């Protein structure tokens, strides 16, 4: 039976994408696990894998087509000897496909600016995206309709997360292609409040009149530009960043705490440790100031775990692990590779892991789980000579640290004027989750760790 191959939702924010190129030709045999095409999302270029076997009977969407809606038919799969229909089958169920990238890593658009182990940051942070909102003419079938009766389609990561959280996959609605359960669905199920039974209405109570619908807000008028110019179309990533930054700034009550931190002791420790590194080989490393800032941030979050949090309407979510997102600049916007469990890793491990993430980002090999998530963010613009700035919070996180350049400044020590290398850091926090006193304690703790960096060795 001929079945449609639908445009998948390969990232949580994806509502449409670009079909970059087909890797299979019409009439070619397709096996389970074969990569059939490459699709550009708002975050990455990802490989699209087949789960079932068949023949690619017809390509409905050619290479390079932009704005293809999620769940729109892009091809038709047929069985051996079956006639190929002239168009997409009207009521055919979707071929189940793999929503995650292949084990070898998916190519990504995000290229990281990295030099000397430092990662270029930016004040405008990419943010954790909304759950996908499938669109398009073809309906998403229920998971059991995509295979044998009673079978539930879910990505391996989603199955593992559901098992750890004690969730029944059968009770979770999948938002991936063909109703497949993905990571975002499990996270949504974990965060969802348990339903509370509403009290039975009294017989004599009159039904309240429905509230009048709020009038839609008029769209902002497009600016009238009369000066000579050229219009550069927005990329999908830039559109998502713009929308989510606006939401973050409008809905999160930001406040900011700044502090000056002396770097001389930290820079001396960095030089001493780099001098101990082998010239080459698996044990070689080259620490950057950013590596030590990551470690100091992780140590601070471990000392003050209530700042490693997310605000929800029902409860404060305190993360068990210290996963730090590092904001980096790329041509189309921003991306945040994550150092997982940064408080448990040594400086050399953090440094080499960050370099590996940067190198694979340049090669287009970052996996979604390597830049989605995290409990706290760092934005470092020190390499650009920026003296001070404030960053926008990366929802649903509650804090982000803006790191500026270290520079020689006059300081007073023991009543005497001296010169020290000083940088200004600014902590942006969600006031719903973190109060002023706690934010002040955070920056004071961070300062004490950086100015006594040997504590990072403990």
C-alpha positions, 0 to 999 in steps of 0.5 A: 500500500502506498504511504506518504512520507511526511515532513518531520518535526526534527526540532521542538520549534520547527513548524516548517523547514527546507528540504535541502536534498534527497539522498535516495532517488525515485525507484530506489530501495529503502531499508530501515535506518537509511538516510533518505534526505537532508532537512534544514530546520530552524536550528540545524541541517539534519538527516532524515532516516527511514524506519520501514522498508520499501521503494521511494516511488515518487518525490513530491518536494524537490531539492532546495524547496523552502517553507515546507510545512511539518506533516506535509507529504514530501514523498511516496513510499510503495511496496515491491511491485506496487504501482506508483500513484500520480500524487500523494495518497489522500488518506495514507498513513505516514511512514514512521521515520526517525526523528533523531539524527543518525549515530554518526551525528547530524550536520548542523548549520551552526558554526562556532567562532572559537579561537585559542580555546575561547568561545565567542559569546553574545548578549542575545541568547538563543532560548529553549524553544516551544513545543512543536506545533504541527501544521499541514494538510496531512494529519498525524496518526496515533503511534499505534497506527504506524506499526503493529497493533499496540506498538508505541513509537518513541525515540531511544532517548524518550524511552530512557527518560520516561523509564527514569521518570516512571512515566507510562509511554502509552499515556504520552502523546507524541509530537514527532513524525507519525506520532512518535514520542520524542524528548520534548514530549517526555519533558512536557509530561514531567512538567505537566501538573496532575489533574485535579477533579473539579467539584460537581456543580450545584443543581441550582447554580446558574451557568456563568455567561461566557466571557467576551473574547478579547479583541486581537491585537493589531499587527504592528505596521511595517516600517516605511523605509525610503533610504537606499537599502537591500532586504536580506530575508530572515533565516528560520533561526533568526525568526525563532531567536527574535520571537523567543527573545521578545517573549523572554524579555516581556514575560520574565521579570529580569533584574541584574547584579554586577560585580568586579572580579580580580583575575590575576590569581586565576591567570597565574594558575592557568599559566602554571597548569598550561605549562604542565600540559604535555606538548601533544597526545591524549593528555594534552590540553590548553586552558582558556580563561573561559574554561576556568569561568565555566568551572567557577560558575559550576562550583558556584551553582553547586554551592547555591543549588537553589539558583540552578532552577526553573520557575513554574506556576506549580513548583520550583524545579531544582536541577540535580545536575549542573549543566551549563550552556555556553552561548556562541555566535554563528553567522545566522544567530546563536547556539548554546553547546552544553557542558554536562555535569560541569561541576564534576569535571576537571579543567582539562576535561572541560577545556577539551570538551569545549574545543571538541564541541566547537570543532564539530559545530564548525563541521556541522556535526553537533547533535540536538542534545548537545545544544538543547537544554541546560540549567544555566547559561554563560555569555562571554564577550571578553574576547571582543574587549567589551567592558560590561553588558547584561544578557537576556535570560535563556528560558526556562532557565533562571539565570545567565552570567555575562562575562566581559573583558579582563583589563588593568585597573587601579585598585586599593589594597591594604590602603595602597593604590595598586594595579590589578587585572579586573573583569566585570560580570553581570548576573541576570536572573528571573526574579520569580525564582531568585531574590535579590539577596540570593543573587547577591550571594551568588556573585559574591561566591563566584568572586571568591572562587575566581579570586582564590582559584586553587579552590577549584582543585578541591 
